[in-house]
Amino acid sequence: MDNVKRWFNQNVDKKQMTTLIVTSAAIGLAVYGARKAGFGTVATVVKGG
């Protein structure tokens, strides 16, 4: 387990990973909000399918 932690700390940029997670969450919330508001077709286009 220590080897995995060491590899992760050396190879993963935490700032970039945090940005990616926050962006993904924001897109997910936007799609969810669009579906709840009745924009099902818009949400499908944004989701990519």
Kinemage of the C-alpha trace (Angstrom):
@kinemage 1
@onewidth
@group {chain A} dominant
@subgroup {mainchain}
@vectorlist {calphas} color= white
{ca met a 1} P 0.000 0.000 0.000
{ca asp a 2} L 2.871 2.368 0.734
{ca asn a 3} L 4.208 1.818 -2.781
{ca val a 4} L 0.848 2.869 -4.230
{ca lys a 5} L 0.756 5.994 -2.061
{ca arg a 6} L 4.301 6.904 -3.028
{ca trp a 7} L 3.594 6.405 -6.736
{ca phe a 8} L 0.379 8.453 -6.464
{ca asn a 9} L 2.119 11.337 -4.711
{ca gln a 10} L 4.961 11.378 -7.249
{ca asn a 11} L 2.891 11.028 -10.410
{ca val a 12} L -0.458 12.715 -9.847
{ca asp a 13} L -0.863 16.481 -9.894
{ca lys a 14} L -3.354 17.083 -7.083
{ca lys a 15} L -4.359 20.548 -8.289
{ca gln a 16} L -5.179 19.210 -11.755
{ca met a 17} L -7.058 16.240 -10.280
{ca thr a 18} L -9.094 18.528 -8.014
{ca thr a 19} L -9.973 20.749 -10.975
{ca leu a 20} L -11.054 17.704 -12.990
{ca ile a 21} L -13.274 16.404 -10.166
{ca val a 22} L -14.884 19.814 -9.561
{ca thr a 23} L -15.496 20.306 -13.291
{ca ser a 24} L -17.033 16.843 -13.634
{ca ala a 25} L -19.297 17.483 -10.660
{ca ala a 26} L -20.399 20.839 -12.105
{ca ile a 27} L -21.238 19.259 -15.473
{ca gly a 28} L -23.133 16.458 -13.719
{ca leu a 29} L -25.161 18.957 -11.697
{ca ala a 30} L -25.915 20.981 -14.829
{ca val a 31} L -27.198 17.885 -16.636
{ca tyr a 32} L -29.239 16.855 -13.597
{ca gly a 33} L -30.696 20.357 -13.283
{ca ala a 34} L -31.555 20.475 -16.982
{ca arg a 35} L -33.371 17.145 -16.752
{ca lys a 36} L -35.280 18.243 -13.638
{ca ala a 37} L -36.279 21.456 -15.405
{ca gly a 38} L -37.672 19.433 -18.298
{ca phe a 39} L -34.903 19.909 -20.804
{ca gly a 40} L -34.412 16.202 -21.446
{ca thr a 41} L -33.164 16.634 -24.991
{ca val a 42} L -30.669 19.321 -23.962
{ca ala a 43} L -29.385 17.102 -21.167
{ca thr a 44} L -28.967 14.223 -23.595
{ca val a 45} L -26.952 16.389 -25.986
{ca val a 46} L -24.746 17.709 -23.189
{ca lys a 47} L -24.188 14.202 -21.857
{ca gly a 48} L -23.103 13.089 -25.312
{ca gly a 49} L -25.705 10.551 -26.221
